[in-house]
Amino acid sequence: MILSGTAVVIGDEVNSDLLYPARHMGIPDPAMQATHALTGLGPEWPGRVATHRVLVAGWNLGGGSAREEAVTALQGAGVRLVVARSFSRLFFRNCINNGLAAVACEALPALDTGATLTADLAEGWLDCAGARFAVPALPDSLLEILRHGGLLAQLRAAA
């Protein structure tokens, strides 16, 4: 599974409250959630993220509460891949379960917004700024969830 796009870059320790503030909970539509994506970082962030397909973060992305809206708001904004130096385990799994590809790369270089990234989640590599980095390949079970667009879609297809 190969994904590519330009990146919007955020920092370290961006928790789920910053990704999608609690005051916007209760909005069920990801397209509407997207208008509040990353507003914990500032009101300009929904517009910034909406023009990129890859979200790049530093250490411990998605810590804090387990809200799935932190993932679905990013999807509503058009994000198709999340790359971080490290993830909260629950946020990483919320990404996969909702059909949003995610990969950790501890050796991720400093990148500017607008950099192009390409990742092969099955082979286990990430190409950014012309350099290739080894990343953990996702197991077939998680790749299947992503191919179906999320865990619920996979379960519906199997029924």
C-alpha positions, -999 to +999 in steps of 0.1 A: +000+000+000+017+032-012+005+066-002+019+100-012+012+137-007+024+170+005+028+174+043+015+198+069+039+197+098+030+200+135+052+195+166+057+171+195+032+162+221+001+172+201-026+155+220-062+146+209-075+177+226-053+198+203-062+177+173-099+181+179-110+201+209-138+187+232-160+217+226-167+204+191-177+169+202-211+159+190-206+168+153-210+135+135-200+145+100-162+143+092-165+171+067-180+194+094-155+181+120-127+191+095-136+228+101-124+223+136-094+200+129-063+212+148-080+243+162-064+235+195-032+248+178-049+279+165-078+290+144-058+290+111-051+252+113-082+239+096-073+258+065-036+247+067-044+210+070-071+211+043-045+217+016-023+186+024-028+149+024-001+140+049+001+151+085+036+149+099+042+151+137+069+147+162+069+126+194+038+112+211+011+122+186-025+118+199-020+113+236-048+122+260-084+112+255-094+084+231-118+104+209-121+091+174-131+125+162-094+134+164-090+110+135-122+115+116-117+153+115-083+148+098-100+124+073-127+150+067-100+175+060-085+152+033-056+137+053-048+102+040-015+094+058-002+103+093+035+101+099+050+107+134+081+100+153+059+082+178+022+077+185+000+072+215-010+035+210-047+043+212-045+071+186-025+049+163-051+022+165-079+047+161-063+058+129-061+022+115-096+013+127-111+044+110-092+037+077-065+064+081-030+051+073-004+058+100+033+050+103+060+058+129+094+069+118+118+078+147+145+089+123+121+114+106+142+144+095+130+180+102+106+188+074+088+219+062+051+221+054+048+214+017+074+186+016+063+156-004+063+122+014+057+088+000+052+057+022+049+020+014+032+006+044+035-030+032+072-029+023+081-006+052+097+025+038+091+063+039+106+086+013+109+123+022+129+150+008+147+124-015+158+103+014+144+068+022+139+056+057+130+022+070+097+021+090+078-007+105+058-025+078+022-029+088+010-065+092-014-079+066-043-077+091-039-039+095-034-034+058-067-052+051-085-029+075-070+001+056-079-014+022-115-017+033-116+019+046-117+009+083-126-019+107-164-014+105-163-014+067-142-046+068-166-063+091-196-053+070-179-067+039-173-100+056-209-103+068 
